[in-house]
Amino acid sequence: MIADTSPLGHIGPSSLPQNKTNNLRLQTDQFNDKLGFFFSNLSWTDRQILALHFAERLSPWEIHVVMSMSMSDVLCRIHRLQKIARDSIQSSRRSSNPRLSLK
C-alpha cells in the first residue's frame, strides 16, 4: 500500500468515540514561574541588555555600540540587573529551605 494514495481514516483503537467533539483542554501550569515573572517586570531595554550580555556574551563596550547607549548607562543597568537577580535567587532559596527544629 502506498501512503500517498491510501484514504485517510480513523487512526487509533476502535474503542475511542467517533464523535467530533473533543473535551480535552490544555491546562495552564500550576506552579509559580518565578523566572517568567522576573522577565515580565523588566523593560524591553533591560531584556535586550540581559540577552546581549549573558546569552550572546557581549562586553559592555559592545552593548554600548550596538544599542547606541552611553557606556555608564549600560554598566549601571548590568549592575542593577545582577543585583535584582542575586536578590531574587537569595529570597527564593530562603523560602524553599525546610525549617528544621528539634521539637
Beta strands, then each sheet from edge to edge (+ up, - down):
end
